[in-house]
C-alpha cells in the first residue's frame, strides 16, 4: 500500500493517537497532550511526508471552522455588551505589553530588531483552538472566565489578521502615504460589510430557511454545514481568516430556535477534525534543528507560561473581577497561538526574518500548548495552592457587577449550588414556596435570568473556596450541590463541615463509587440523577408492561407520550 494513500495515513495517525490517548486518559491528562505527542512522534519517525499529506493539508482547518462555528452559536450579544470593555481593553493592553517585553527579551537573546518584533508579536497571541478544546473538556465554556477567554481570543485573532495584512503590505510597498493606507481602509469597509451581512441574514432570511429544513433532521444538518462553509468561504474571499468567517456564521444562528439541534450534530465531527489539527501542530516542531536553540526555546516558553498570564492578571484585576476569575482566565491564555506561526511564516516568506526563527516559535508553541493544557486541566488544584499569591492582584473594595456579594442577611436558609438543569426545579420550588435560599452558578446568563426574576443568586464557581463566604454558610440549614465534579464536592463537604457542622448536605455523584466517597466524607444524601431516572423507568416497565403507564406524564400504548415535569 502506498504511503501517500489517504486511508493508510489516517489509519496510522488515528491508531497512534488512540493508543497515546488511552495512556494519557489513564494518567488523567488532557487528550490534547496525546495528540501533540502523536504529531511529534510522526515528525521523528517520518513514515510519510506530513507537509504534503492529504490528511493534514485540509482536514485540520475544517476542525477549526467547526469549533468557531459552534462558539458563535453560543454567543449572546447581551453578554458581549456587558463584558465588551474588559475584553477589548485587556486584549489590546496585553498585546501591546507582551509584544514590547517580548521584543526586549528577544533583543537580549541576540535577535535583530525585526526578528525581535516578530517574536514579541508571536508571543502575544494565544490559541483559540487550544483554549476552546480545554474549556470543552473541563466544561467551563459557559463560565465567566470561559466567556472572557473566548472574547479576548477573538479580539486577538482579529488583530493577528490586521498584522498579517500590514506585513504583506510592508513587503510589497513602503508604508507611508495615502496609497499604503488604502488597503487598510478597504479591509475596514469589508469588515463592516461582513458584520452587517451577518446580522441582516440572521434577522430576515436564515430563520425562515431553517424553519423549512428543520422538518428533516438530516436536511437541517446538511443545511447548517452548507451555511458554515459558504459564509466561511465568503470571509476568506474578503481577506479574512477561516476562524472569523466560521465564528460569524455561528453568530448568525445564535438566536435560531434550532441551534441546539445543530450543535448536537456537529460536535462529534468537530472532535475528529480537531484531533487532526493538534496532531499536525505537534508535527511542526523540527527536533533536529532545535538542539542549539533549546535555551532560547525554554526562555520563550517560560515567558508564555508565566509573564503573559501575569500581564493578564494585572489588567483584568482593574475591572474588579475576583482572583479566582482572573486566575482561571489568565491560565487559559498561557500558551502560544497557531496564528503566531502564521505571522512568522509570512515574515519568512517576505524574507524579513530567518527560517530558524519560525522553527523556534513552532517548538515554543508545541511546548507551551502541552504544558498549559496540563495546567488548565489541574487549575483547581493550582488555585488552591496559589490563591493567596493571586490575591495580590485583586482590586480591593471594588467588584465587577457579575461578582458582587448578596447584601441580604439570611438565616436557616437553603444553598443551591448549580441552578441549571438538575438545579432548575429545586430553585423553582424554593422560590414559589417562599423558602429562604440563595443560589450559586458560574454561568453569567443563568445568573442574569435569575436576578431578573428577583431570585437571590450569586455568580461564582464552587472551585473557588472563598465563594462560600458569600453564601452565609455558617447560618445555612441545607446545602444542595448539583455539580457532579468529585473534587468540587469534596471541597464543599469539607468546608461545610468546618463552618457549619449542623447543616445537612445533599451532593451529586456520577456513579456508585463516587457516591460512596461522598458519603464517607460526610454527605447526608447523595443524588445519582442518571441512576434514579433509569431505575424509575425500569420500575414502571416491570409493573405496567405491556401497557406501560407513567404516572407523572409519560404513557406507552395508545396514549400520547409526554415528558416528566
C-alpha positions, 0 to 999 in steps of 0.5 A, spaced: 500 500 500 502 506 498 504 511 503 501 517 500 494 513 500 489 517 504 486 511 508 493 508 510 495 515 513 489 516 517 489 509 519 496 510 522 495 517 525 488 515 528 491 508 531 497 512 534 493 517 537 488 512 540 493 508 543 497 515 546 490 517 548 488 511 552 495 512 556 494 519 557 486 518 559 489 513 564 494 518 567 488 523 567 491 528 562 488 532 557 487 528 550 490 534 547 497 532 550 496 525 546 495 528 540 501 533 540 505 527 542 502 523 536 504 529 531 511 529 534 512 522 534 510 522 526 515 528 525 521 523 528 519 517 525 517 520 518 513 514 515 510 519 510 511 526 508 506 530 513 507 537 509 504 534 503 499 529 506 492 529 504 490 528 511 493 534 514 493 539 508 485 540 509 482 536 514 485 540 520 482 547 518 475 544 517 476 542 525 477 549 526 471 552 522 467 547 526 469 549 533 468 557 531 462 555 528 459 552 534 462 558 539 458 563 535 452 559 536 453 560 543 454 567 543 449 572 546 450 579 544 447 581 551 453 578 554 458 581 549 455 588 551 456 587 558 463 584 558 465 588 551 470 593 555 474 588 559 475 584 553 477 589 548 481 593 553 485 587 556 486 584 549 489 590 546 493 592 553 496 585 553 498 585 546 501 591 546 505 589 553 507 582 551 509 584 544 514 590 547 517 585 553 517 580 548 521 584 543 526 586 549 527 579 551 528 577 544 533 583 543 537 580 549 537 573 546 541 576 540 535 577 535 535 583 530 530 588 531 525 585 526 526 578 528 525 581 535 518 584 533 516 578 530 517 574 536 514 579 541 508 579 536 508 571 536 508 571 543 502 575 544 497 571 541 494 565 544 490 559 541 483 559 540 483 552 538 487 550 544 483 554 549 476 552 546 478 544 546 480 545 554 474 549 556 470 543 552 473 538 556 473 541 563 466 544 561 467 551 563 465 554 556 459 557 559 463 560 565 465 567 566 472 566 565 470 561 559 466 567 556 472 572 557 477 567 554 473 566 548 472 574 547 479 576 548 481 570 543 477 573 538 479 580 539 486 577 538 485 573 532 482 579 529 488 583 530 493 577 528 489 578 521 490 586 521 498 584 522 498 579 517 495 584 512 500 590 514 506 585 513 504 583 506 503 590 505 510 592 508 513 587 503 510 589 497 510 597 498 513 602 503 508 604 508 507 611 508 502 615 504 495 615 502 496 609 497 499 604 503 493 606 507 488 604 502 488 597 503 487 598 510 481 602 509 478 597 504 479 591 509 475 596 514 469 597 509 469 589 508 469 588 515 463 592 516 460 589 510 461 582 513 458 584 520 452 587 517 451 581 512 451 577 518 446 580 522 441 582 516 441 574 514 440 572 521 434 577 522 430 576 515 432 570 511 436 564 515 430 563 520 425 562 515 430 557 511 431 553 517 424 553 519 423 549 512 429 544 513 428 543 520 422 538 518 428 533 516 433 532 521 438 530 516 436 536 511 437 541 517 444 538 518 446 538 511 443 545 511 447 548 517 454 545 514 452 548 507 451 555 511 458 554 515 462 553 509 459 558 504 459 564 509 466 561 511 468 561 504 465 568 503 470 571 509 476 568 506 474 571 499 474 578 503 481 577 506 479 574 512 481 568 516 477 561 516 476 562 524 472 569 523 468 567 517 466 560 521 465 564 528 460 569 524 456 564 521 455 561 528 453 568 530 448 568 525 444 562 528 445 564 535 438 566 536 435 560 531 430 556 535 434 550 532 441 551 534 441 546 539 439 541 534 445 543 530 450 543 535 448 536 537 450 534 530 456 537 529 460 536 535 462 529 534 465 531 527 468 537 530 472 532 535 475 528 529 477 534 525 480 537 531 484 531 533 487 532 526 489 539 527 493 538 534 496 532 531 499 536 525 501 542 530 505 537 534 508 535 527 511 542 526 516 542 531 523 540 527 527 536 533 533 536 529 534 543 528 532 545 535 538 542 539 542 549 539 536 553 540 533 549 546 535 555 551 532 560 547 526 555 546 525 554 554 526 562 555 520 563 550 516 558 553 517 560 560 515 567 558 508 564 555 507 560 561 508 565 566 509 573 564 503 573 559 498 570 564 501 575 569 500 581 564 493 578 564 492 578 571 494 585 572 489 588 567 483 584 568 484 585 576 482 593 574 475 591 572 474 588 579 473 581 577 475 576 583 482 572 583 479 566 582 476 569 575 482 572 573 486 566 575 482 561 571 482 566 565 489 568 565 491 560 565 487 559 559 491 564 555 498 561 557 500 558 551 502 560 544 497 561 538 497 557 531 496 564 528 503 566 531 506 561 526 502 564 521 505 571 522 512 568 522 511 564 516 509 570 512 515 574 515 519 568 512 516 568 506 517 576 505 524 574 507 524 579 513 526 574 518 530 567 518 527 560 517 530 558 524 526 563 527 519 560 525 522 553 527 523 556 534 516 559 535 513 552 532 517 548 538 515 554 543 508 553 541 508 545 541 511 546 548 507 551 551 500 548 548 502 541 552 504 544 558 498 549 559 493 544 557 496 540 563 495 546 567 488 548 565 486 541 566 489 541 574 487 549 575 483 547 581 488 544 584 493 550 582 488 555 585 488 552 591 495 552 592 496 559 589 490 563 591 493 567 596 499 569 591 493 571 586 490 575 591 495 580 590 492 582 584 485 583 586 482 590 586 480 591 593 473 594 595 471 594 588 467 588 584 465 587 577 457 587 577 457 579 575 461 578 582 458 582 587 456 579 594 448 578 596 447 584 601 441 580 604 442 577 611 439 570 611 438 565 616 436 557 616 436 558 609 437 553 603 444 553 598 443 551 591 449 550 588 448 549 580 441 552 578 441 549 571 438 543 569 438 538 575 438 545 579 432 548 575 426 545 579 429 545 586 430 553 585 423 553 582 420 550 588 424 554 593 422 560 590 414 559 589 414 556 596 417 562 599 423 558 602 429 562 604 435 560 599 440 563 595 443 560 589 450 559 586 452 558 578 458 560 574 454 561 568 453 569 567 446 568 563 443 563 568 445 568 573 442 574 569 435 570 568 435 569 575 436 576 578 431 578 573 426 574 576 428 577 583 431 570 585 437 571 590 443 568 586 450 569 586 455 568 580 461 564 582 464 557 581 464 552 587 472 551 585 473 557 588 473 556 596 472 563 598 465 563 594 462 560 600 463 566 604 458 569 600 453 564 601 452 565 609 454 558 610 455 558 617 447 560 618 445 555 612 440 549 614 441 545 607 446 545 602 444 542 595 450 541 590 448 539 583 455 539 580 457 532 579 465 534 579 468 529 585 473 534 587 468 540 587 464 536 592 469 534 596 471 541 597 464 543 599 463 537 604 469 539 607 468 546 608 461 545 610 463 541 615 468 546 618 463 552 618 457 549 619 457 542 622 449 542 623 447 543 616 445 537 612 448 536 605 445 533 599 451 532 593 451 529 586 455 523 584 456 520 577 456 513 579 456 508 585 463 509 587 463 516 587 457 516 591 460 512 596 466 517 597 461 522 598 458 519 603 464 517 607 466 524 607 460 526 610 454 527 605 447 526 608 444 524 601 447 523 595 443 524 588 445 519 582 440 523 577 442 518 571 441 512 576 434 514 579 431 516 572 433 509 569 431 505 575 424 509 575 423 507 568 425 500 569 420 500 575 414 502 571 416 497 565 416 491 570 409 493 573 405 496 567 408 492 561 405 491 556 401 497 557 406 501 560 403 507 564 407 513 567 404 516 572 407 523 572 406 524 564 409 519 560 404 513 557 406 507 552 400 504 548 395 508 545 396 514 549 400 520 547 407 520 550 409 526 554 415 528 558 416 528 566 415 535 569 
